Amino acid sequence: MLRWSITFFVVALVAAVFGFAGIAGAAAGIAKILFFVFLILFALSLVFGRSAVA
């Protein structure tokens, strides 16, 4: 999931350099959503992963 977030961020940067504002904004929005989903899933896996061991 983090890899997809980074990929969309790079796409947004490249699109911004070439002047495609709509594509850059959409790709940046998708990257932001994927990054926050990654953080939430990572935090949940840390919490529930520890409770399963103990």
C-alpha positions, -999 to +999 in steps of 0.1 A: +000+000+000+029+024+008+044+015-026+011+026-044+011+058-024+046+067-034+038+058-070+009+081-072+030+109-055+056+105-082+030+106-109+016+138-093+050+154-093+057+145-130+023+157-140+028+190-121+062+195-138+046+191-173+016+214-164-012+189-161-028+204-130-059+182-130-040+150-132-015+162-106-042+171-082-061+138-086-029+117-082-019+137-051-053+131-036-052+094-043-016+093-028-028+111+003-058+087+008-036+056+003-010+069+027-035+075+055-051+040+048-016+026+051-010+044+084-043+031+098-037-005+088-001-003+101-013+010+135-041-017+137-016-044+128+007-032+156-021-032+182-037-065+173-005-082+165+008-076+200-024-087+217-024-120+198+011-128+211+004-119+248 
